[in-house]
Amino acid sequence: MNKTNQLLIDLDEEYIAKCTRAPYFPIVAKRAKGVIVEDVEGREYIDLISSACVLNTGYNHDEVVKSVKEQIDKYIHFANDYFYTEPQIQLSKELVEITPGEFKKKVIFGFSGSDSIDSAIKAARAYTGRSKIISFIGSYHGSTYGAISISAIDLNMKRKIGPLLPEVFHLKYPLSTEMKDFESEEDFSKRKFLEFEENFKYYIPAEEVAAVFIEPIIGDLGLIAPPKIFMKLLRKFCDENGILLVADEIQQGFGRTGKWFSIEHFEVVPDLVVMGKAMASGFPMSAVVGREEVIDSIAMPGQLFTLQGNAVTAAAALSTIKVIREENLLKRATDVGSYIVKRFNDIAKNTSIIKDIRGWGLTIGVELFDEKKIIPSVNLVKKICYRCFEKGLILIYLGGNTLRVQPPLIISDLEIKEAMDKIEEVFREYEQGEIPDSILNEIKGW
Ligand SMILES: Cc1ncc(COP(=O)(O)O)c(C=O)c1O
C-alpha cells in the first residue's frame, strides 16, 4: 500500500471511535527521535507540545530504550498483584523521593492520568469517611467516570453518559490573568479566597468534604495559575477543615515547569500528587503518591489492576527519572523557557494580537486576542498554528485562544532557535495579511 497521510487518516476515520480523537493536523507518524517527528510522507516536524506533555525526555531517548530492552530480555510481566517485581519496588522508592512532603508516603500505580485520579478520589473518601469532592471550573482531570465527574472543561464530556459521580462541586478557579484589576497579588488572592469560602458558607458543609482537587497550573483552560498567596490560603483552609489537598500534576509534572512538580512553585505541600503522561516517556503509566495513611485507607482489592506497575513500564519510568536527573533537565526547562518567553516578548513588539505571555519552565501559554485586545480569537490562533504546521512545527492551542508551547525538555539551543524563528516569521506573515481565511477550513482541533 502506498502510504500517505490522507489514506491512513481515511482508514482511521472508518475504524476508530470519534470520541477518542480531536485532530489538529494531518500527520501520521512514521518515526520520531528527540524532538523530531517524521510522517509517513517523509515530512519532518519539530514537536513543540511533546506529544501532549508525554515526551519530556524526547522521543526514544537512548537511555529509556536501553532500559526497556534490557527489561524485556529479562521478563515483560510478572503477576505483581500476587507476588513482587524489582522495577516496581525501585520505582516506588524513587517516586516517594521526588514527590513533595516530608512525611511517610506510598504509591498506587495506574495506567493513565484518569484512573489515578480515580485512585485519589477513592483514597480521599476512604480516609476521611466523607463523600464530597471539590474541583474547579475549567479543569481537565481525565475520562474515567471519576475523572470525568470532577472535570469541567467540555460539555461533551458530560453529555449522554450520566449519572456521574455524586457529591462533586465545581468552584471558580482563581485565574491570575484576572489580577490586573487589583492593586496587588495579596488583594486579588484575598478576594478570590473570600469568593471560594462563600461556597462553604451557603451550600457546601466543609466537614463533609473529603478533598479539593486542583491543577496548580490549569492546563487545558489555557495554562494559567492562581497566585501563590491563594494557594497558601487554600492549604490553610484544607488543614483547618480536615480536607485533603490533591495536586493533579499529570500534565505539569516530571520536570516540565522546571521543578519535579508544579505545586513546588507555590511552596505548598499537597497530601496526594497524581502523576502520569511523562512519567514513563510514552509507556502507559500513572500513579498517585502521597500520605501513607491516606493511600493505605483503600481496602484490598479496592484499586487493583492486573497489569498495574508492569515491569517494562516501571523500567521506562526509572530511566526517565534518571535522565531528568543526569541531564539536569529541571534547569534546562527553566533556561529554555526563559529564552522562549523572551522571544515571544520580542514578537509581541511587532504584533497587536498577543495579549499575554506566561510561563513556568517549558509550560508556556501565549494568549491571542483580536487587534483591539478585546475579543479572544479562536480563528487567529488557528491561523497561527496551521501556518506553523505548514512550516514544520507541531504547535496547537488550548482554552480556545492560547498557544500551547510545551516542547520536550531535551530540545537543543539550535532546535528551539529554529522553531522560534519560524514562529516569528508566521506572526510577521499574519501582520502582512498573508495567512488566508481558507486555512480555517483545514484545522479542527478540540
Ligand atoms: C491535568 C490533566 N489531568 C488529567 C489528565 C488525564 O490523563 P490521561 O489522558 O492520561 O488519562 C490530563 C490529560 O490531558 C491532564 O492534562
The ligand as a Tripos MOL2 file, in Angstrom:
@<TRIPOS>MOLECULE
LIG
   16    16     1     0     0
SMALL
NO_CHARGES

@<TRIPOS>ATOM
      1 C1         -4.2320   17.9280   34.0170 C.3       1 LIG1
      2 C2         -4.6570   16.6040   33.4660 C.ar      1 LIG1
      3 N1         -5.2160   15.7070   34.2830 N.ar      1 LIG1
      4 C3         -5.6050   14.5010   33.8380 C.ar      1 LIG1
      5 C4         -5.4530   14.1420   32.5100 C.ar      1 LIG1
      6 C5         -5.8970   12.7820   32.0460 C.3       1 LIG1
      7 O1         -4.8040   11.9860   31.7720 O.3       1 LIG1
      8 P1         -4.9290   10.7290   30.7800 P.3       1 LIG1
      9 O2         -5.3300   11.2410   29.4550 O.co2     1 LIG1
     10 O3         -3.5820   10.1050   30.8120 O.co2     1 LIG1
     11 O4         -5.9580    9.8200   31.3740 O.co2     1 LIG1
     12 C6         -4.8780   15.0620   31.6280 C.ar      1 LIG1
     13 C7         -4.7330   14.7200   30.2080 C.2       1 LIG1
     14 O5         -4.5880   15.5270   29.3450 O.2       1 LIG1
     15 C8         -4.4720   16.3190   32.1110 C.ar      1 LIG1
     16 O6         -3.9160   17.2230   31.3050 O.3       1 LIG1
@<TRIPOS>BOND
     1     1     2 1
     2     2     3 ar
     3     2    15 ar
     4     3     4 ar
     5     4     5 ar
     6     5     6 1
     7     5    12 ar
     8     6     7 1
     9     7     8 1
    10     8     9 2
    11     8    10 1
    12     8    11 1
    13    12    13 1
    14    12    15 ar
    15    13    14 2
    16    15    16 1
@<TRIPOS>SUBSTRUCTURE
     1 LIG1         1 GROUP 0 **** ****
